Amino acid sequence: QVQLVESGGGLVQAGGSPRLSCAGSGRSFSTYNMGWFRQAPGKEREFVAVVNWSGGSTYYIDSVKGRFTLSRDNAKNTVYLQMNNLHPSDTAIYYCAADGGSFDYIRNQRPGKYAYWGQGTQVTVSS
């Protein structure tokens, strides 16, 4: 079992560059593919990015490509979502999630692929 705790959210100005962290518990953290999702008010949860267990493969939705970078440090049981040039449309609660199955950039866009979720961290981008 994996417990996940996100941090790094808050109020930022448009164009800002916060970094979200997701700390995981458990010795098996390095075996999980890690995804980030976000949910804006009144909208469904949306896939943002995923990194495979080793950190060697990543995938992003088009709207964040070139602005967000997902990485992981398995020695620290932590994944990082570096967000640059934020837009007000990036305002949402951001969740990290862990998937213990095989990595597939299509299936790993689905919330149902992930067994474990953090509590979320709010990111609010002011214009």
HUFENWO-V792819 format. One line per field, one symbol per residue. psi: psi as a letter, one per 30 degrees, with the letter a starting at -180 (. if undefined). burial: I if it has 9 or more other C-alpha atoms within 8 Angstrom, else O. A space follows every 50 residues. Layout:
psi: ???
burial: ???
//
This chain:
psi: kkkkjllfaakllkflilkkljkklkfgeffkkklklljlkgllkkkelk klefgfklklleffkfekkklljffghklkjkklhklfffklkkkllkkg alkjfefgfkeffkfkklflkkkkjk.
burial: OIIIIIOIIOOIIIOIIIIIIIIIIOOOIIOIIIIIIIIIOOOOOOIIII IIIIIOOIOIIOOIOOIIIIIIOIOOIIIIIIIIIIIIOIIIIIIIIIII OOIOOOOIIIOOIIIIIIOIIIIIIOO
//
